[in-house]
Amino acid sequence: MFFVPLFLSNLNTKKIARKIEYIRTTGSTNKTIYDMWQNNEIHSGGALITDQQTEGKGRRGNQWISSASKSLTFSFILNDEDEVLNNKISLISGIAIIDGIKKIANLDCQLKWPNDIMYKNKKLGGILIEKKEGVFIVGIGINVNDLDFEESIQNKACSIYSITSRNTQREPLLAFIFNSFENLLTKNMSEIVKKWESVCNHINTFVKFHHSNQIIEAEFAGLNKDGKAKIKINNTEKIFHSGIIEL
């Protein structure tokens, strides 16, 4: 069970997630919240959380595997108000998760471009952002109290519990993430880029960069002023807004 009153008692936002819907199970929180928005059942800033997501997906159509009642699996929706939000939303979503985990569990997690939450090179969470009909749908999955991972991801995934050996209350964690997210919305891009780079786990290092069906050995040189990746390939810096980093 997710206790909404406990979540709300830790929430100090003015707009984000003041309206939150909780359902025990759904296919995809991104799809469900978008359907609710289309039916005028939820508005910009609204959030949806579920205990069990049966058809979760990550980037590039990958399956997102989570544990019922142990993970944080949620989505929220925002109006596409301007181009600035388009640049900010992915960056501040990741930073907000890092901030929330730090506050509740005192863990220093990191980000892998573009939107993976990492701890010592193991994946702890992920973000899927979709843009439809003038709204952004932000879907987030975080391994909180998960312990047993499927064999296919055992060596690649971790959870807050697997790191700390302590259960973490999901409700305040989610509130802390939204508190940070709303605060970051007020920051300018230069501040956001600086903060993002400070928690990136592969800044100024060589990585395998997957792009356009190619794998390129390249240096990740940080973000440009618009939040896009700067990738140095054969000493020539190029700008990318999508791709996959392999460490």
C-alpha positions as CSV (number, residue, x, y, z in Angstrom):
1,M,0.0,0.0,0.0
2,F,1.0,3.6,-0.7
3,F,-0.2,5.9,2.0
4,V,-1.2,9.2,0.3
5,P,-1.7,11.2,3.6
6,L,1.9,10.4,4.6
7,F,3.1,11.5,1.1
8,L,1.1,14.8,1.3
9,S,2.4,15.5,4.8
10,N,6.0,15.6,3.4
11,L,5.1,17.5,0.2
12,N,5.8,21.3,0.2
13,T,5.1,22.0,-3.5
14,K,2.6,24.6,-4.7
15,K,1.7,23.0,-8.0
16,I,3.5,19.7,-8.6
17,A,1.7,16.6,-7.3
18,R,-0.8,18.4,-5.2
19,K,-3.3,16.2,-6.9
20,I,-2.1,12.5,-6.9
21,E,-4.0,9.4,-7.9
22,Y,-3.0,6.1,-6.4
23,I,-4.0,2.8,-8.0
24,R,-3.0,-0.7,-6.9
25,T,-2.1,-1.9,-10.4
26,T,-2.0,-0.7,-14.0
27,G,-0.3,-1.5,-17.2
28,S,1.8,1.6,-17.7
29,T,1.6,4.8,-15.5
30,N,2.5,6.9,-18.5
31,K,-0.3,5.5,-20.6
32,T,-2.8,5.7,-17.7
33,I,-2.1,9.3,-16.8
34,Y,-2.3,10.3,-20.4
35,D,-5.7,8.7,-20.7
36,M,-6.8,10.5,-17.5
37,W,-5.6,13.8,-18.9
38,Q,-7.5,13.2,-22.2
39,N,-10.6,12.5,-20.1
40,N,-10.1,15.7,-18.1
41,E,-9.6,13.6,-14.9
42,I,-6.2,15.0,-14.2
43,H,-4.5,18.3,-15.0
44,S,-1.0,19.7,-15.4
45,G,1.1,19.0,-12.3
46,G,-1.0,16.0,-11.5
47,A,0.7,12.7,-10.6
48,L,-0.2,9.0,-10.6
49,I,1.5,6.2,-8.6
50,T,0.9,2.5,-8.7
51,D,2.1,-0.4,-6.5
52,Q,2.4,-2.7,-9.5
53,Q,3.1,-1.9,-13.2
54,T,2.5,-4.8,-15.5
55,E,3.6,-3.3,-18.8
56,G,6.3,-0.8,-17.8
57,K,8.7,0.3,-20.5
58,G,11.9,2.2,-20.6
59,R,13.7,4.0,-23.4
60,R,13.7,2.6,-26.9
61,G,10.9,0.2,-26.0
62,N,12.8,-1.8,-23.4
63,Q,10.8,-3.4,-20.6
64,W,11.0,-1.8,-17.2
65,I,11.0,-4.5,-14.5
66,S,9.9,-3.5,-11.0
67,S,8.8,-5.3,-7.8
68,A,5.2,-4.8,-6.6
69,S,4.9,-2.5,-3.6
70,K,8.7,-2.3,-3.3
71,S,9.5,0.1,-6.1
72,L,8.5,3.7,-6.8
73,T,6.6,3.6,-10.1
74,F,4.9,6.8,-11.0
75,S,4.2,9.4,-13.7
76,F,3.3,13.1,-13.7
77,I,2.1,15.4,-16.4
78,L,3.0,19.0,-17.3
79,N,1.9,21.4,-19.9
80,D,4.4,22.1,-22.7
81,E,4.5,25.8,-21.9
82,D,7.8,26.9,-23.5
83,E,11.0,25.7,-25.1
84,V,12.9,26.2,-21.8
85,L,10.9,23.4,-20.2
86,N,11.6,21.2,-23.1
87,N,15.3,21.6,-22.4
88,K,15.0,21.5,-18.6
89,I,12.6,18.6,-17.9
90,S,14.9,15.6,-18.5
91,L,17.8,17.2,-16.5
92,I,15.8,18.3,-13.5
93,S,14.0,15.0,-13.3
94,G,17.3,13.2,-12.8
95,I,18.7,15.8,-10.4
96,A,15.4,15.7,-8.3
97,I,15.7,11.9,-7.9
98,I,19.3,12.2,-6.8
99,D,18.3,14.9,-4.3
100,G,15.4,12.9,-2.9
101,I,17.5,9.7,-2.4
102,K,20.2,11.7,-0.7
103,K,17.8,13.3,1.7
104,I,16.1,10.1,2.8
105,A,18.9,7.6,2.6
106,N,22.1,9.7,2.6
107,L,23.3,8.0,-0.6
108,D,25.3,9.8,-3.2
109,C,23.8,8.5,-6.4
110,Q,24.9,9.6,-9.9
111,L,23.4,10.2,-13.3
112,K,24.3,8.5,-16.6
113,W,23.3,10.4,-19.6
114,P,20.6,10.9,-20.6
115,N,18.4,9.7,-17.7
116,D,19.7,6.7,-15.8
117,I,20.0,6.8,-12.0
118,M,23.2,5.0,-11.0
119,Y,25.0,3.8,-7.9
120,K,28.5,2.5,-8.4
121,N,27.7,1.8,-12.1
122,K,24.6,-0.2,-11.3
123,K,21.2,1.1,-12.3
124,L,18.9,2.2,-9.5
125,G,16.3,4.0,-11.5
126,G,15.2,5.4,-14.9
127,I,13.2,8.1,-16.5
128,L,11.0,7.9,-19.6
129,I,9.7,11.3,-20.9
130,E,7.1,11.4,-23.7
131,K,5.7,14.4,-25.4
132,K,2.1,14.3,-26.7
133,E,-0.4,16.9,-27.7
134,G,1.1,19.8,-25.8
135,V,2.0,17.9,-22.6
136,F,5.1,16.2,-21.2
137,I,4.5,12.8,-19.5
138,V,7.3,12.0,-17.1
139,G,7.5,8.3,-16.1
140,I,9.9,7.3,-13.3
141,G,10.9,4.0,-11.9
142,I,13.1,3.7,-8.8
143,N,14.2,0.5,-7.1
144,V,13.6,1.2,-3.4
145,N,13.1,-1.9,-1.3
146,D,13.6,-4.4,-4.1
147,L,15.9,-7.3,-3.2
148,D,15.5,-10.1,-5.7
149,F,16.2,-9.0,-9.3
150,E,15.5,-11.1,-12.4
151,E,18.5,-13.0,-13.7
152,S,18.8,-10.8,-16.8
153,I,19.5,-7.7,-14.7
154,Q,21.0,-9.1,-11.5
155,N,24.5,-7.8,-12.3
156,K,23.3,-4.5,-13.6
157,A,20.7,-3.3,-11.1
158,C,20.6,-2.3,-7.5
159,S,18.1,-0.8,-5.0
160,I,18.3,1.5,-2.0
161,Y,17.7,-1.6,0.2
162,S,20.5,-3.6,-1.5
163,I,22.9,-0.8,-0.7
164,T,21.8,0.2,2.8
165,S,20.2,-3.1,4.1
166,R,17.3,-0.9,5.4
167,N,13.7,-0.4,4.2
168,T,12.9,3.0,3.0
169,Q,9.5,4.7,3.2
170,R,8.4,5.3,-0.4
171,E,5.9,8.1,0.5
172,P,8.4,10.7,1.9
173,L,10.9,9.7,-0.8
174,L,8.4,10.6,-3.5
175,A,7.5,13.8,-1.8
176,F,11.2,14.8,-1.5
177,I,11.6,14.2,-5.3
178,F,8.7,16.4,-6.2
179,N,9.9,19.1,-3.7
180,S,13.2,19.2,-5.4
181,F,11.7,19.1,-8.9
182,E,9.5,22.1,-8.3
183,N,12.4,24.1,-6.8
184,L,14.6,23.2,-9.8
185,L,12.0,24.5,-12.2
186,T,12.8,28.0,-10.9
187,K,16.5,27.7,-11.7
188,N,18.1,28.9,-14.9
189,M,19.7,26.5,-17.4
190,S,23.3,27.4,-16.5
191,E,22.6,26.4,-12.8
192,I,20.8,23.2,-13.9
193,V,23.6,22.2,-16.3
194,K,26.2,22.8,-13.6
195,K,24.3,20.7,-11.1
196,W,23.7,17.9,-13.6
197,E,27.4,17.8,-14.5
198,S,28.3,17.6,-10.8
199,V,26.5,14.3,-10.4
200,C,27.3,12.7,-13.7
201,N,29.3,9.5,-13.3
202,H,31.2,9.7,-16.6
203,I,32.0,13.4,-17.1
204,N,35.2,13.9,-19.1
205,T,35.8,10.2,-19.5
206,F,35.8,7.9,-22.5
207,V,32.6,5.9,-23.1
208,K,31.1,3.7,-25.7
209,F,28.5,5.9,-27.4
210,H,25.7,4.2,-29.3
211,H,24.2,6.4,-32.0
212,S,22.6,5.7,-35.4
213,N,23.4,1.9,-35.2
214,Q,27.0,2.7,-34.5
215,I,29.2,2.2,-31.4
216,I,31.8,4.9,-31.1
217,E,34.6,5.3,-28.6
218,A,34.3,8.9,-27.5
219,E,34.8,11.3,-24.6
220,F,31.8,12.6,-22.8
221,A,32.6,16.3,-22.4
222,G,29.5,17.4,-20.5
223,L,26.4,19.4,-21.5
224,N,26.1,22.5,-23.7
225,K,24.0,25.6,-22.6
226,D,20.8,23.9,-23.9
227,G,21.5,20.7,-21.9
228,K,22.5,18.6,-24.9
229,A,25.4,16.2,-24.7
230,K,28.9,17.3,-25.9
231,I,30.7,14.2,-27.3
232,K,34.3,14.4,-28.5
233,I,34.9,12.0,-31.4
234,N,38.5,12.0,-32.7
235,N,39.1,15.3,-30.9
236,T,36.1,17.0,-32.6
237,E,33.2,18.0,-30.3
238,K,29.7,17.2,-31.5
239,I,26.3,17.9,-30.0
240,F,23.8,15.1,-29.5
241,H,20.3,15.2,-27.9
242,S,19.9,11.4,-27.9
243,G,21.9,8.2,-27.8
244,I,23.1,5.6,-25.3
245,I,26.1,5.7,-23.1
246,E,27.9,2.4,-22.2
247,L,30.5,2.6,-19.5
